[in-house]
Amino acid sequence: MKLVVAVIQDKDSGKLLEALVEDGFKATKLASTGGFLKAGNTTVLIGVEDNKTQQVVKLIKKICKAREKTVTTMSPIGGAVESYVPYPVEIVVGGATIFVLDVDQFERV
């Protein structure tokens, strides 16, 4: 058995959870926060049999797409703040970070 841990963007969570349930997988949704943008993420935990792991990973990749987002740069640390002019930059957000872990024991009570 494997535990698939996927950190995804909040806006992809509903669609992913629906697709997982449709395909017969059970998942647990946890609210999380990213370190770079300090924005909300969703961490999804999915227990899956070894032979179904790639099916779950493909489903995550299909639904959780990267997209571009415009953000304003942060102020400099320790620099001359009065001369700092923030400007928008395009960054890529979304997609998924996927971890597949071996599970030694699993019990549902």
LINJO-V89651 format. One record per backbone hydrogen bond with DSSP energy under -0.5 kcal/mol. NH is the residue of the N-H (numbers start at 1). CO is the residue of the C=O. Records with the same first field share a line. If there is no record, write none. Layout:
NH: CO, CO
//
This chain:
2: 48
3: 101
4: 2, 46
5: 3, 99
6: 4, 44
7: 97
8: 6, 42
9: 95
10: 40
12: 9
13: 9, 10
14: 10
16: 12
17: 13
18: 14
19: 15
20: 16
21: 17
22: 18
23: 19
24: 21
25: 20
28: 45
30: 43
32: 41
34: 39
41: 32
42: 8
43: 30
44: 6, 42
45: 28
46: 4, 44
47: 26
48: 2
52: 49
53: 50
56: 52
57: 53
58: 54
59: 55
60: 56
61: 57
62: 58
63: 59
64: 60
65: 63
67: 93
69: 91
71: 69, 89
73: 87
78: 76
81: 79
83: 80
84: 81
86: 84
89: 71
91: 69
93: 67, 91
95: 65
97: 7
98: 96
99: 5
101: 3, 99
103: 1
104: 102
109: 107
//
